[in-house]
Amino acid sequence: MGSADKVAAILMASGFSRRFGGGNKLLFPFRGKPLARYTLELAAALDFSGGIFFVAAGDEVAALALDFPGVTVIKNNAPEKDLCESVRLGVEAAGSGADQYLFFPCDMPFLDMSTVRGILEAGRHGRIVEPCYRGRPGNPCLFSAAFRDELLLLKEGETPRLIKERRPEAVISFEVVSPLILEDIDTLEQLEK
């Protein structure tokens, strides 16, 4: 990726936490702070020239970003449309000037700066960078703006994974050093463990 590339960070915080079993997992305290704060802090510490967009459905989750002056909060009024709505809102908010879109789930507290920098450095025009550990794919994924229209046209129930499946030749795998980096928290048991 060229140093002049504009990368937009899109933080997706609109899920329903169905498997979590009790409240919104992004608000749940993990090691002293709400789970979503880890992703917000990580994104805010990196230089995203294309902006940082926090797509949240609820006011409580949206409020987690209020003390980050460089983060734009985008209200998702239709979270029932699943991930495609968060993707669409984030890509639209970033505008057509972005060269790359980096999609962050907000339930990955072990994701670190060196991993994100490695993903960004692997980015190329017309390519998708997918972190993985021993062949197991994970997030966050970096999409070239060449896929902007496809990202905007995802239908309800579809995810950016569909684009990766349609375009396997465009996918660059970025190997991470530990499986913990790609671990996301979906259940209360995972959080406690």
NUVO-490120 format. One record per residue (C-alpha): residue in one letter; chain; z, y, x. Coordinates in steps of 0.5 Angstrom, whole numbers, m for minus. Example, Ala and Ser with C-alpha at 12.3 -4.5 7.8 and 13.67 -1.06 7.14 Angstrom:
BEGIN
<r><res>a</res><chain>A</chain><c3>16</c3><c2>m9</c2><c1>25</c1></r>
<r><res>s</res><chain>A</chain><c3>14</c3><c2>m2</c2><c1>27</c1></r>
This chain:
BEGIN
<r><res>m</res><chain>A</chain><c3>0</c3><c2>0</c2><c1>0</c1></r>
<r><res>g</res><chain>A</chain><c3>m2</c3><c2>7</c2><c1>3</c1></r>
<r><res>s</res><chain>A</chain><c3>4</c3><c2>12</c2><c1>4</c1></r>
<r><res>a</res><chain>A</chain><c3>1</c3><c2>17</c2><c1>m1</c1></r>
<r><res>d</res><chain>A</chain><c3>1</c3><c2>12</c2><c1>m7</c1></r>
<r><res>k</res><chain>A</chain><c3>5</c3><c2>14</c2><c1>m13</c1></r>
<r><res>v</res><chain>A</chain><c3>9</c3><c2>8</c2><c1>m15</c1></r>
<r><res>a</res><chain>A</chain><c3>13</c3><c2>9</c2><c1>m22</c1></r>
<r><res>a</res><chain>A</chain><c3>19</c3><c2>5</c2><c1>m23</c1></r>
<r><res>i</res><chain>A</chain><c3>20</c3><c2>2</c2><c1>m30</c1></r>
<r><res>l</res><chain>A</chain><c3>27</c3><c2>0</c2><c1>m31</c1></r>
<r><res>m</res><chain>A</chain><c3>27</c3><c2>m4</c2><c1>m38</c1></r>
<r><res>a</res><chain>A</chain><c3>33</c3><c2>m4</c2><c1>m41</c1></r>
<r><res>s</res><chain>A</chain><c3>31</c3><c2>m6</c2><c1>m49</c1></r>
<r><res>g</res><chain>A</chain><c3>33</c3><c2>m13</c2><c1>m50</c1></r>
<r><res>f</res><chain>A</chain><c3>38</c3><c2>m16</c2><c1>m55</c1></r>
<r><res>s</res><chain>A</chain><c3>42</c3><c2>m20</c2><c1>m50</c1></r>
<r><res>r</res><chain>A</chain><c3>41</c3><c2>m26</c2><c1>m55</c1></r>
<r><res>r</res><chain>A</chain><c3>43</c3><c2>m31</c2><c1>m50</c1></r>
<r><res>f</res><chain>A</chain><c3>49</c3><c2>m27</c2><c1>m48</c1></r>
<r><res>g</res><chain>A</chain><c3>54</c3><c2>m28</c2><c1>m54</c1></r>
<r><res>g</res><chain>A</chain><c3>57</c3><c2>m22</c2><c1>m55</c1></r>
<r><res>g</res><chain>A</chain><c3>55</c3><c2>m15</c2><c1>m54</c1></r>
<r><res>n</res><chain>A</chain><c3>50</c3><c2>m12</c2><c1>m50</c1></r>
<r><res>k</res><chain>A</chain><c3>50</c3><c2>m15</c2><c1>m43</c1></r>
<r><res>l</res><chain>A</chain><c3>47</c3><c2>m9</c2><c1>m39</c1></r>
<r><res>l</res><chain>A</chain><c3>54</c3><c2>m5</c2><c1>m41</c1></r>
<r><res>f</res><chain>A</chain><c3>58</c3><c2>m11</c2><c1>m39</c1></r>
<r><res>p</res><chain>A</chain><c3>62</c3><c2>m10</c2><c1>m33</c1></r>
<r><res>f</res><chain>A</chain><c3>60</c3><c2>m14</c2><c1>m27</c1></r>
<r><res>r</res><chain>A</chain><c3>64</c3><c2>m12</c2><c1>m20</c1></r>
<r><res>g</res><chain>A</chain><c3>67</c3><c2>m6</c2><c1>m23</c1></r>
<r><res>k</res><chain>A</chain><c3>61</c3><c2>m3</c2><c1>m27</c1></r>
<r><res>p</res><chain>A</chain><c3>56</c3><c2>m4</c2><c1>m32</c1></r>
<r><res>l</res><chain>A</chain><c3>51</c3><c2>m9</c2><c1>m30</c1></r>
<r><res>a</res><chain>A</chain><c3>45</c3><c2>m4</c2><c1>m31</c1></r>
<r><res>r</res><chain>A</chain><c3>48</c3><c2>1</c2><c1>m26</c1></r>
<r><res>y</res><chain>A</chain><c3>46</c3><c2>m4</c2><c1>m20</c1></r>
<r><res>t</res><chain>A</chain><c3>39</c3><c2>m3</c2><c1>m22</c1></r>
<r><res>l</res><chain>A</chain><c3>39</c3><c2>5</c2><c1>m24</c1></r>
<r><res>e</res><chain>A</chain><c3>43</c3><c2>6</c2><c1>m17</c1></r>
<r><res>l</res><chain>A</chain><c3>38</c3><c2>2</c2><c1>m13</c1></r>
<r><res>a</res><chain>A</chain><c3>32</c3><c2>5</c2><c1>m16</c1></r>
<r><res>a</res><chain>A</chain><c3>35</c3><c2>12</c2><c1>m15</c1></r>
<r><res>a</res><chain>A</chain><c3>36</c3><c2>11</c2><c1>m8</c1></r>
<r><res>l</res><chain>A</chain><c3>29</c3><c2>9</c2><c1>m7</c1></r>
<r><res>d</res><chain>A</chain><c3>23</c3><c2>15</c2><c1>m7</c1></r>
<r><res>f</res><chain>A</chain><c3>19</c3><c2>13</c2><c1>m13</c1></r>
<r><res>s</res><chain>A</chain><c3>14</c3><c2>19</c2><c1>m12</c1></r>
<r><res>g</res><chain>A</chain><c3>11</c3><c2>17</c2><c1>m19</c1></r>
<r><res>g</res><chain>A</chain><c3>18</c3><c2>17</c2><c1>m22</c1></r>
<r><res>i</res><chain>A</chain><c3>23</c3><c2>13</c2><c1>m25</c1></r>
<r><res>f</res><chain>A</chain><c3>23</c3><c2>11</c2><c1>m32</c1></r>
<r><res>f</res><chain>A</chain><c3>29</c3><c2>8</c2><c1>m36</c1></r>
<r><res>v</res><chain>A</chain><c3>27</c3><c2>5</c2><c1>m42</c1></r>
<r><res>a</res><chain>A</chain><c3>33</c3><c2>4</c2><c1>m47</c1></r>
<r><res>a</res><chain>A</chain><c3>34</c3><c2>2</c2><c1>m54</c1></r>
<r><res>g</res><chain>A</chain><c3>41</c3><c2>4</c2><c1>m55</c1></r>
<r><res>d</res><chain>A</chain><c3>44</c3><c2>10</c2><c1>m54</c1></r>
<r><res>e</res><chain>A</chain><c3>50</c3><c2>7</c2><c1>m50</c1></r>
<r><res>v</res><chain>A</chain><c3>45</c3><c2>4</c2><c1>m45</c1></r>
<r><res>a</res><chain>A</chain><c3>41</c3><c2>10</c2><c1>m45</c1></r>
<r><res>a</res><chain>A</chain><c3>48</c3><c2>14</c2><c1>m43</c1></r>
<r><res>l</res><chain>A</chain><c3>48</c3><c2>10</c2><c1>m37</c1></r>
<r><res>a</res><chain>A</chain><c3>43</c3><c2>14</c2><c1>m34</c1></r>
<r><res>l</res><chain>A</chain><c3>45</c3><c2>21</c2><c1>m35</c1></r>
<r><res>d</res><chain>A</chain><c3>48</c3><c2>22</c2><c1>m29</c1></r>
<r><res>f</res><chain>A</chain><c3>42</c3><c2>20</c2><c1>m25</c1></r>
<r><res>p</res><chain>A</chain><c3>38</c3><c2>27</c2><c1>m25</c1></r>
<r><res>g</res><chain>A</chain><c3>31</c3><c2>24</c2><c1>m22</c1></r>
<r><res>v</res><chain>A</chain><c3>31</c3><c2>18</c2><c1>m28</c1></r>
<r><res>t</res><chain>A</chain><c3>27</c3><c2>20</c2><c1>m34</c1></r>
<r><res>v</res><chain>A</chain><c3>30</c3><c2>16</c2><c1>m40</c1></r>
<r><res>i</res><chain>A</chain><c3>25</c3><c2>13</c2><c1>m45</c1></r>
<r><res>k</res><chain>A</chain><c3>28</c3><c2>11</c2><c1>m52</c1></r>
<r><res>n</res><chain>A</chain><c3>25</c3><c2>5</c2><c1>m55</c1></r>
<r><res>n</res><chain>A</chain><c3>25</c3><c2>5</c2><c1>m62</c1></r>
<r><res>a</res><chain>A</chain><c3>22</c3><c2>m1</c2><c1>m63</c1></r>
<r><res>p</res><chain>A</chain><c3>25</c3><c2>m6</c2><c1>m59</c1></r>
<r><res>e</res><chain>A</chain><c3>24</c3><c2>m12</c2><c1>m64</c1></r>
<r><res>k</res><chain>A</chain><c3>17</c3><c2>m12</c2><c1>m61</c1></r>
<r><res>d</res><chain>A</chain><c3>20</c3><c2>m15</c2><c1>m55</c1></r>
<r><res>l</res><chain>A</chain><c3>18</c3><c2>m13</c2><c1>m47</c1></r>
<r><res>c</res><chain>A</chain><c3>11</c3><c2>m11</c2><c1>m49</c1></r>
<r><res>e</res><chain>A</chain><c3>14</c3><c2>m5</c2><c1>m52</c1></r>
<r><res>s</res><chain>A</chain><c3>18</c3><c2>m3</c2><c1>m46</c1></r>
<r><res>v</res><chain>A</chain><c3>12</c3><c2>m4</c2><c1>m41</c1></r>
<r><res>r</res><chain>A</chain><c3>8</c3><c2>0</c2><c1>m46</c1></r>
<r><res>l</res><chain>A</chain><c3>13</c3><c2>6</c2><c1>m46</c1></r>
<r><res>g</res><chain>A</chain><c3>14</c3><c2>6</c2><c1>m39</c1></r>
<r><res>v</res><chain>A</chain><c3>7</c3><c2>6</c2><c1>m37</c1></r>
<r><res>e</res><chain>A</chain><c3>5</c3><c2>11</c2><c1>m42</c1></r>
<r><res>a</res><chain>A</chain><c3>11</c3><c2>16</c2><c1>m39</c1></r>
<r><res>a</res><chain>A</chain><c3>9</c3><c2>15</c2><c1>m32</c1></r>
<r><res>g</res><chain>A</chain><c3>2</c3><c2>17</c2><c1>m34</c1></r>
<r><res>s</res><chain>A</chain><c3>m5</c3><c2>16</c2><c1>m31</c1></r>
<r><res>g</res><chain>A</chain><c3>m3</c3><c2>19</c2><c1>m24</c1></r>
<r><res>a</res><chain>A</chain><c3>1</c3><c2>13</c2><c1>m22</c1></r>
<r><res>d</res><chain>A</chain><c3>m2</c3><c2>8</c2><c1>m17</c1></r>
<r><res>q</res><chain>A</chain><c3>3</c3><c2>2</c2><c1>m18</c1></r>
<r><res>y</res><chain>A</chain><c3>8</c3><c2>1</c2><c1>m23</c1></r>
<r><res>l</res><chain>A</chain><c3>14</c3><c2>m3</c2><c1>m21</c1></r>
<r><res>f</res><chain>A</chain><c3>18</c3><c2>m7</c2><c1>m27</c1></r>
<r><res>f</res><chain>A</chain><c3>25</c3><c2>m8</c2><c1>m26</c1></r>
<r><res>p</res><chain>A</chain><c3>29</c3><c2>m12</c2><c1>m31</c1></r>
<r><res>c</res><chain>A</chain><c3>36</c3><c2>m9</c2><c1>m31</c1></r>
<r><res>d</res><chain>A</chain><c3>40</c3><c2>m15</c2><c1>m30</c1></r>
<r><res>m</res><chain>A</chain><c3>39</c3><c2>m17</c2><c1>m23</c1></r>
<r><res>p</res><chain>A</chain><c3>45</c3><c2>m14</c2><c1>m19</c1></r>
<r><res>f</res><chain>A</chain><c3>44</c3><c2>m18</c2><c1>m13</c1></r>
<r><res>l</res><chain>A</chain><c3>37</c3><c2>m15</c2><c1>m12</c1></r>
<r><res>d</res><chain>A</chain><c3>37</c3><c2>m11</c2><c1>m6</c1></r>
<r><res>m</res><chain>A</chain><c3>33</c3><c2>m5</c2><c1>m2</c1></r>
<r><res>s</res><chain>A</chain><c3>30</c3><c2>m9</c2><c1>3</c1></r>
<r><res>t</res><chain>A</chain><c3>27</c3><c2>m14</c2><c1>m2</c1></r>
<r><res>v</res><chain>A</chain><c3>24</c3><c2>m8</c2><c1>m6</c1></r>
<r><res>r</res><chain>A</chain><c3>21</c3><c2>m4</c2><c1>0</c1></r>
<r><res>g</res><chain>A</chain><c3>18</c3><c2>m11</c2><c1>2</c1></r>
<r><res>i</res><chain>A</chain><c3>15</c3><c2>m12</c2><c1>m5</c1></r>
<r><res>l</res><chain>A</chain><c3>12</c3><c2>m4</c2><c1>m4</c1></r>
<r><res>e</res><chain>A</chain><c3>9</c3><c2>m5</c2><c1>3</c1></r>
<r><res>a</res><chain>A</chain><c3>6</c3><c2>m11</c2><c1>0</c1></r>
<r><res>g</res><chain>A</chain><c3>2</c3><c2>m7</c2><c1>m5</c1></r>
<r><res>r</res><chain>A</chain><c3>m5</c3><c2>m6</c2><c1>m5</c1></r>
<r><res>h</res><chain>A</chain><c3>m10</c3><c2>m3</c2><c1>m10</c1></r>
<r><res>g</res><chain>A</chain><c3>m12</c3><c2>m9</c2><c1>m15</c1></r>
<r><res>r</res><chain>A</chain><c3>m7</c3><c2>m13</c2><c1>m14</c1></r>
<r><res>i</res><chain>A</chain><c3>0</c3><c2>m16</c2><c1>m17</c1></r>
<r><res>v</res><chain>A</chain><c3>6</c3><c2>m17</c2><c1>m12</c1></r>
<r><res>e</res><chain>A</chain><c3>11</c3><c2>m22</c2><c1>m15</c1></r>
<r><res>p</res><chain>A</chain><c3>17</c3><c2>m24</c2><c1>m11</c1></r>
<r><res>c</res><chain>A</chain><c3>19</c3><c2>m31</c2><c1>m10</c1></r>
<r><res>y</res><chain>A</chain><c3>23</c3><c2>m36</c2><c1>m7</c1></r>
<r><res>r</res><chain>A</chain><c3>20</c3><c2>m43</c2><c1>m5</c1></r>
<r><res>g</res><chain>A</chain><c3>15</c3><c2>m42</c2><c1>m10</c1></r>
<r><res>r</res><chain>A</chain><c3>19</c3><c2>m40</c2><c1>m16</c1></r>
<r><res>p</res><chain>A</chain><c3>17</c3><c2>m33</c2><c1>m18</c1></r>
<r><res>g</res><chain>A</chain><c3>22</c3><c2>m28</c2><c1>m20</c1></r>
<r><res>n</res><chain>A</chain><c3>22</c3><c2>m20</c2><c1>m21</c1></r>
<r><res>p</res><chain>A</chain><c3>21</c3><c2>m14</c2><c1>m20</c1></r>
<r><res>c</res><chain>A</chain><c3>13</c3><c2>m15</c2><c1>m20</c1></r>
<r><res>l</res><chain>A</chain><c3>9</c3><c2>m9</c2><c1>m18</c1></r>
<r><res>f</res><chain>A</chain><c3>2</c3><c2>m8</c2><c1>m21</c1></r>
<r><res>s</res><chain>A</chain><c3>m3</c3><c2>m4</c2><c1>m19</c1></r>
<r><res>a</res><chain>A</chain><c3>m6</c3><c2>1</c2><c1>m24</c1></r>
<r><res>a</res><chain>A</chain><c3>m12</c3><c2>m3</c2><c1>m24</c1></r>
<r><res>f</res><chain>A</chain><c3>m8</c3><c2>m7</c2><c1>m29</c1></r>
<r><res>r</res><chain>A</chain><c3>m6</c3><c2>0</c2><c1>m33</c1></r>
<r><res>d</res><chain>A</chain><c3>m10</c3><c2>m2</c2><c1>m39</c1></r>
<r><res>e</res><chain>A</chain><c3>m8</c3><c2>m9</c2><c1>m40</c1></r>
<r><res>l</res><chain>A</chain><c3>m1</c3><c2>m7</c2><c1>m39</c1></r>
<r><res>l</res><chain>A</chain><c3>m2</c3><c2>m2</c2><c1>m45</c1></r>
<r><res>l</res><chain>A</chain><c3>m6</c3><c2>m7</c2><c1>m49</c1></r>
<r><res>l</res><chain>A</chain><c3>0</c3><c2>m13</c2><c1>m49</c1></r>
<r><res>k</res><chain>A</chain><c3>1</c3><c2>m15</c2><c1>m56</c1></r>
<r><res>e</res><chain>A</chain><c3>8</c3><c2>m17</c2><c1>m59</c1></r>
<r><res>g</res><chain>A</chain><c3>11</c3><c2>m23</c2><c1>m56</c1></r>
<r><res>e</res><chain>A</chain><c3>6</c3><c2>m22</c2><c1>m49</c1></r>
<r><res>t</res><chain>A</chain><c3>9</c3><c2>m20</c2><c1>m43</c1></r>
<r><res>p</res><chain>A</chain><c3>6</c3><c2>m18</c2><c1>m36</c1></r>
<r><res>r</res><chain>A</chain><c3>6</c3><c2>m25</c2><c1>m34</c1></r>
<r><res>l</res><chain>A</chain><c3>0</c3><c2>m26</c2><c1>m38</c1></r>
<r><res>i</res><chain>A</chain><c3>m4</c3><c2>m22</c2><c1>m34</c1></r>
<r><res>k</res><chain>A</chain><c3>m2</c3><c2>m26</c2><c1>m28</c1></r>
<r><res>e</res><chain>A</chain><c3>m4</c3><c2>m32</c2><c1>m31</c1></r>
<r><res>r</res><chain>A</chain><c3>m11</c3><c2>m29</c2><c1>m33</c1></r>
<r><res>r</res><chain>A</chain><c3>m12</c3><c2>m26</c2><c1>m26</c1></r>
<r><res>p</res><chain>A</chain><c3>m9</c3><c2>m31</c2><c1>m21</c1></r>
<r><res>e</res><chain>A</chain><c3>m13</c3><c2>m29</c2><c1>m15</c1></r>
<r><res>a</res><chain>A</chain><c3>m10</c3><c2>m22</c2><c1>m16</c1></r>
<r><res>v</res><chain>A</chain><c3>m3</c3><c2>m24</c2><c1>m15</c1></r>
<r><res>i</res><chain>A</chain><c3>1</c3><c2>m24</c2><c1>m8</c1></r>
<r><res>s</res><chain>A</chain><c3>7</c3><c2>m28</c2><c1>m7</c1></r>
<r><res>f</res><chain>A</chain><c3>13</c3><c2>m24</c2><c1>m3</c1></r>
<r><res>e</res><chain>A</chain><c3>18</c3><c2>m29</c2><c1>m1</c1></r>
<r><res>v</res><chain>A</chain><c3>25</c3><c2>m27</c2><c1>m1</c1></r>
<r><res>v</res><chain>A</chain><c3>30</c3><c2>m29</c2><c1>4</c1></r>
<r><res>s</res><chain>A</chain><c3>35</c3><c2>m32</c2><c1>m2</c1></r>
<r><res>p</res><chain>A</chain><c3>35</c3><c2>m35</c2><c1>m9</c1></r>
<r><res>l</res><chain>A</chain><c3>41</c3><c2>m30</c2><c1>m11</c1></r>
<r><res>i</res><chain>A</chain><c3>36</c3><c2>m24</c2><c1>m10</c1></r>
<r><res>l</res><chain>A</chain><c3>32</c3><c2>m26</c2><c1>m16</c1></r>
<r><res>e</res><chain>A</chain><c3>38</c3><c2>m29</c2><c1>m20</c1></r>
<r><res>d</res><chain>A</chain><c3>38</c3><c2>m25</c2><c1>m27</c1></r>
<r><res>i</res><chain>A</chain><c3>44</c3><c2>m25</c2><c1>m32</c1></r>
<r><res>d</res><chain>A</chain><c3>42</c3><c2>m28</c2><c1>m38</c1></r>
<r><res>t</res><chain>A</chain><c3>49</c3><c2>m31</c2><c1>m41</c1></r>
<r><res>l</res><chain>A</chain><c3>56</c3><c2>m30</c2><c1>m40</c1></r>
<r><res>e</res><chain>A</chain><c3>57</c3><c2>m36</c2><c1>m36</c1></r>
<r><res>q</res><chain>A</chain><c3>52</c3><c2>m34</c2><c1>m31</c1></r>
<r><res>l</res><chain>A</chain><c3>56</c3><c2>m27</c2><c1>m30</c1></r>
<r><res>e</res><chain>A</chain><c3>63</c3><c2>m31</c2><c1>m30</c1></r>
<r><res>k</res><chain>A</chain><c3>60</c3><c2>m36</c2><c1>m25</c1></r>
